[in-house]
Amino acid sequence: MAKIVNDDSKLSISLNVKQFKPEELSVNLDGRTLKIEGKQEIKEENAYTVRTFVRQWRLPKKVDVEQLKSTLTEDGHLAVDAPKISKKTSTPRSIEIQKTAPPKENEKLNEH
């Protein structure tokens, strides 16, 4: 089961994948769709076991997908993190009105 933190500053998804080796995992992004997959094949003398999972999420528009990072801890937790895009709020300010020179006589004639 995934643990998801989606607050004002970041999106964080954490999965327990301790049954999988790093080379058996993949994290892919297609547009705004994040897909985490795991595939494990165990061959034994009299048995062949395949264990797979696929988890997929549609990321919110505020998530900065260019900054997406994934990490795997030694105890088998895969984390995918991305900051949110911060909207810089503009500070209220006064806009000065610039005065322009009056048009010259030749420019007035060309306007008509």
DRENPA-3360 file (N, C-alpha, C; in nm, 2 decimals, always signed):
BEGIN
1 = MAKIVNDD = +0.08/-0.12/+0.00/+0.00/+0.00/+0.00/+0.09/+0.12/+0.00 ~ +0.05/+0.22/-0.08/+0.13/+0.35/-0.09/+0.09/+0.45/+0.02 ~ +0.19/+0.52/+0.06/+0.17/+0.63/+0.15/+0.19/+0.76/+0.07 ~ +0.09/+0.84/+0.06/+0.09/+0.96/-0.02/+0.08/+1.09/+0.07 ~ +0.17/+1.18/+0.05/+0.16/+1.31/+0.11/+0.15/+1.41/+0.00 ~ +0.04/+1.49/+0.00/+0.02/+1.59/-0.10/-0.02/+1.72/-0.03 ~ +0.08/+1.80/+0.00/+0.05/+1.92/+0.07/+0.09/+2.04/-0.02 ~ +0.09/+2.16/+0.03/+0.11/+2.28/-0.05/+0.25/+2.29/-0.11;
9 = SKLSISLN = +0.35/+2.22/-0.05/+0.49/+2.24/-0.10/+0.54/+2.12/-0.18 ~ +0.48/+2.00/-0.16/+0.54/+1.88/-0.23/+0.43/+1.77/-0.25 ~ +0.47/+1.68/-0.33/+0.40/+1.55/-0.35/+0.50/+1.44/-0.32 ~ +0.47/+1.35/-0.23/+0.56/+1.24/-0.19/+0.48/+1.11/-0.19 ~ +0.53/+1.01/-0.26/+0.47/+0.88/-0.27/+0.57/+0.78/-0.22 ~ +0.53/+0.69/-0.12/+0.62/+0.60/-0.07/+0.56/+0.46/-0.07 ~ +0.64/+0.36/-0.12/+0.59/+0.22/-0.13/+0.69/+0.13/-0.06 ~ +0.64/+0.03/+0.00/+0.72/-0.08/+0.06/+0.74/-0.18/-0.05;
17 = VKQFKPEE = +0.87/-0.19/-0.10/+0.90/-0.28/-0.21/+1.02/-0.37/-0.16 ~ +1.03/-0.40/-0.03/+1.14/-0.48/+0.02/+1.16/-0.62/-0.04 ~ +1.05/-0.67/-0.10/+1.06/-0.80/-0.17/+1.13/-0.80/-0.30 ~ +1.16/-0.68/-0.35/+1.21/-0.66/-0.49/+1.35/-0.60/-0.48 ~ +1.43/-0.64/-0.57/+1.57/-0.59/-0.59/+1.56/-0.46/-0.67 ~ +1.66/-0.37/-0.66/+1.65/-0.24/-0.74/+1.63/-0.27/-0.89 ~ +1.70/-0.37/-0.94/+1.69/-0.39/-1.09/+1.56/-0.45/-1.13 ~ +1.47/-0.49/-1.03/+1.34/-0.54/-1.06/+1.23/-0.43/-1.06;
25 = LSVNLDGR = +1.27/-0.31/-1.03/+1.18/-0.20/-1.02/+1.20/-0.10/-1.13 ~ +1.09/-0.03/-1.17/+1.10/+0.08/-1.26/+1.01/+0.19/-1.22 ~ +1.05/+0.32/-1.25/+0.97/+0.44/-1.22/+0.97/+0.51/-1.35 ~ +0.85/+0.54/-1.41/+0.84/+0.60/-1.54/+0.73/+0.72/-1.53 ~ +0.76/+0.82/-1.61/+0.66/+0.93/-1.62/+0.63/+0.95/-1.77 ~ +0.50/+0.95/-1.79/+0.45/+0.97/-1.93/+0.35/+1.09/-1.92 ~ +0.39/+1.20/-1.96/+0.31/+1.32/-1.94/+0.30/+1.35/-1.79 ~ +0.18/+1.34/-1.74/+0.16/+1.36/-1.60/+0.12/+1.23/-1.53;
33 = TLKIEGKQ = +0.14/+1.12/-1.59/+0.11/+0.99/-1.54/+0.24/+0.92/-1.49 ~ +0.24/+0.90/-1.36/+0.35/+0.83/-1.29/+0.32/+0.68/-1.28 ~ +0.41/+0.60/-1.32/+0.39/+0.45/-1.31/+0.51/+0.39/-1.24 ~ +0.48/+0.31/-1.14/+0.58/+0.24/-1.07/+0.55/+0.09/-1.09 ~ +0.65/+0.01/-1.14/+0.63/-0.13/-1.17/+0.74/-0.21/-1.10 ~ +0.70/-0.33/-1.06/+0.80/-0.42/-1.01/+0.77/-0.56/-1.07 ~ +0.88/-0.63/-1.11/+0.86/-0.77/-1.16/+0.98/-0.85/-1.11 ~ +0.94/-0.96/-1.05/+1.04/-1.05/-0.99/+1.01/-1.19/-1.04;
41 = EIKEENAY = +1.12/-1.26/-1.09/+1.11/-1.39/-1.14/+1.20/-1.48/-1.05 ~ +1.14/-1.58/-0.99/+1.22/-1.67/-0.90/+1.22/-1.81/-0.97 ~ +1.33/-1.86/-1.00/+1.34/-1.99/-1.06/+1.40/-2.09/-0.96 ~ +1.33/-2.19/-0.93/+1.38/-2.29/-0.84/+1.38/-2.43/-0.91 ~ +1.43/-2.53/-0.85/+1.44/-2.66/-0.92/+1.31/-2.71/-0.97 ~ +1.20/-2.70/-0.89/+1.07/-2.75/-0.93/+0.97/-2.65/-0.94 ~ +1.00/-2.52/-0.93/+0.90/-2.42/-0.93/+0.96/-2.29/-1.01 ~ +0.86/-2.21/-1.05/+0.89/-2.09/-1.12/+0.79/-1.99/-1.07;
49 = TVRTFVRQ = +0.83/-1.88/-1.00/+0.74/-1.79/-0.94/+0.76/-1.65/-1.01 ~ +0.65/-1.59/-1.04/+0.66/-1.45/-1.09/+0.57/-1.36/-1.00 ~ +0.63/-1.25/-0.95/+0.56/-1.16/-0.87/+0.57/-1.02/-0.94 ~ +0.45/-0.96/-0.96/+0.45/-0.83/-1.03/+0.36/-0.74/-0.96 ~ +0.38/-0.61/-0.98/+0.28/-0.51/-0.94/+0.30/-0.39/-1.03 ~ +0.19/-0.31/-1.05/+0.19/-0.19/-1.12/+0.11/-0.09/-1.04 ~ +0.16/+0.03/-1.01/+0.08/+0.13/-0.95/+0.10/+0.25/-1.04 ~ -0.01/+0.32/-1.05/-0.02/+0.44/-1.14/-0.09/+0.55/-1.08;
57 = WRLPKKVD = -0.04/+0.67/-1.10/-0.11/+0.79/-1.05/-0.11/+0.90/-1.16 ~ -0.21/+0.98/-1.16/-0.21/+1.10/-1.24/-0.17/+1.22/-1.15 ~ -0.06/+1.28/-1.18/-0.01/+1.39/-1.10/-0.08/+1.52/-1.12 ~ -0.11/+1.59/-1.01/-0.18/+1.72/-1.02/-0.09/+1.82/-1.10 ~ -0.16/+1.92/-1.15/-0.09/+2.02/-1.24/+0.01/+2.10/-1.16 ~ -0.01/+2.11/-1.03/+0.08/+2.19/-0.95/+0.21/+2.12/-0.92 ~ +0.22/+1.99/-0.95/+0.35/+1.92/-0.93/+0.45/+1.95/-1.04 ~ +0.57/+1.99/-0.99/+0.68/+2.02/-1.09/+0.74/+1.88/-1.13;
65 = VEQLKSTL = +0.69/+1.83/-1.24/+0.74/+1.70/-1.29/+0.88/+1.70/-1.33 ~ +0.94/+1.81/-1.37/+1.08/+1.82/-1.41/+1.17/+1.80/-1.29 ~ +1.12/+1.81/-1.17/+1.20/+1.80/-1.05/+1.17/+1.66/-0.98 ~ +1.10/+1.57/-1.04/+1.07/+1.44/-0.99/+1.19/+1.36/-0.96 ~ +1.20/+1.30/-0.84/+1.31/+1.22/-0.80/+1.26/+1.09/-0.73 ~ +1.33/+0.98/-0.75/+1.30/+0.86/-0.68/+1.42/+0.81/-0.60 ~ +1.40/+0.75/-0.48/+1.50/+0.70/-0.40/+1.46/+0.56/-0.34 ~ +1.55/+0.47/-0.33/+1.52/+0.34/-0.27/+1.61/+0.33/-0.14;
73 = TEDGHLAV = +1.55/+0.31/-0.03/+1.62/+0.30/+0.10/+1.67/+0.15/+0.11 ~ +1.77/+0.14/+0.20/+1.82/+0.00/+0.22/+1.72/-0.09/+0.28 ~ +1.62/-0.04/+0.35/+1.52/-0.13/+0.41/+1.40/-0.15/+0.32 ~ +1.41/-0.11/+0.19/+1.31/-0.15/+0.09/+1.20/-0.05/+0.07 ~ +1.21/+0.08/+0.10/+1.11/+0.17/+0.08/+1.15/+0.26/-0.04 ~ +1.06/+0.26/-0.14/+1.08/+0.34/-0.26/+1.00/+0.47/-0.24 ~ +1.07/+0.58/-0.26/+1.00/+0.71/-0.24/+1.02/+0.79/-0.37 ~ +0.91/+0.85/-0.41/+0.91/+0.94/-0.53/+0.86/+1.07/-0.48;
81 = DAPKISKK = +0.94/+1.18/-0.50/+0.91/+1.31/-0.45/+0.92/+1.41/-0.56 ~ +0.84/+1.52/-0.55/+0.85/+1.63/-0.64/+0.79/+1.75/-0.57 ~ +0.86/+1.87/-0.59/+0.80/+1.99/-0.53/+0.68/+2.04/-0.61 ~ +0.61/+2.12/-0.54/+0.50/+2.19/-0.61/+0.55/+2.31/-0.68 ~ +0.49/+2.35/-0.79/+0.53/+2.48/-0.85/+0.47/+2.59/-0.77 ~ +0.56/+2.68/-0.72/+0.51/+2.79/-0.64/+0.47/+2.91/-0.73 ~ +0.35/+2.96/-0.70/+0.31/+3.08/-0.77/+0.36/+3.19/-0.69 ~ +0.45/+3.27/-0.76/+0.50/+3.39/-0.69/+0.39/+3.49/-0.69;
89 = TSTPRSIE = +0.34/+3.53/-0.58/+0.24/+3.64/-0.57/+0.31/+3.77/-0.59 ~ +0.25/+3.85/-0.68/+0.30/+3.98/-0.71/+0.27/+4.08/-0.59 ~ +0.36/+4.16/-0.56/+0.34/+4.26/-0.46/+0.26/+4.38/-0.52 ~ +0.16/+4.43/-0.45/+0.09/+4.54/-0.51/+0.19/+4.66/-0.52 ~ +0.17/+4.73/-0.64/+0.26/+4.84/-0.66/+0.19/+4.94/-0.75 ~ +0.24/+5.06/-0.76/+0.19/+5.16/-0.84/+0.27/+5.16/-0.97 ~ +0.20/+5.17/-1.08/+0.26/+5.17/-1.22/+0.26/+5.32/-1.26 ~ +0.38/+5.37/-1.29/+0.40/+5.51/-1.33/+0.35/+5.52/-1.48;
97 = IQKTAPPK = +0.28/+5.63/-1.50/+0.23/+5.66/-1.64/+0.34/+5.74/-1.71 ~ +0.39/+5.69/-1.82/+0.49/+5.75/-1.89/+0.43/+5.85/-1.99 ~ +0.48/+5.97/-2.00/+0.43/+6.07/-2.10/+0.51/+6.06/-2.22 ~ +0.45/+6.07/-2.33/+0.51/+6.06/-2.46/+0.51/+6.20/-2.53 ~ +0.60/+6.22/-2.62/+0.60/+6.35/-2.69/+0.49/+6.35/-2.79 ~ +0.43/+6.47/-2.81/+0.32/+6.48/-2.91/+0.37/+6.44/-3.04 ~ +0.29/+6.38/-3.13/+0.34/+6.35/-3.26/+0.37/+6.47/-3.34 ~ +0.47/+6.45/-3.43/+0.51/+6.56/-3.52/+0.41/+6.58/-3.63;
105 = ENEKLNEH = +0.41/+6.70/-3.69/+0.31/+6.73/-3.80/+0.31/+6.62/-3.91 ~ +0.42/+6.57/-3.95/+0.43/+6.47/-4.06/+0.36/+6.34/-4.01 ~ +0.38/+6.30/-3.89/+0.32/+6.18/-3.84/+0.17/+6.19/-3.83 ~ +0.12/+6.31/-3.80/-0.03/+6.33/-3.79/-0.09/+6.31/-3.93 ~ -0.02/+6.36/-4.04/-0.07/+6.35/-4.17/-0.07/+6.21/-4.22 ~ +0.02/+6.13/-4.18/+0.03/+5.99/-4.22/-0.07/+5.90/-4.15 ~ -0.13/+5.94/-4.04/-0.22/+5.86/-3.97/-0.35/+5.85/-4.05 ~ -0.39/+5.95/-4.13/-0.52/+5.95/-4.20/-0.52/+5.89/-4.33;
% end
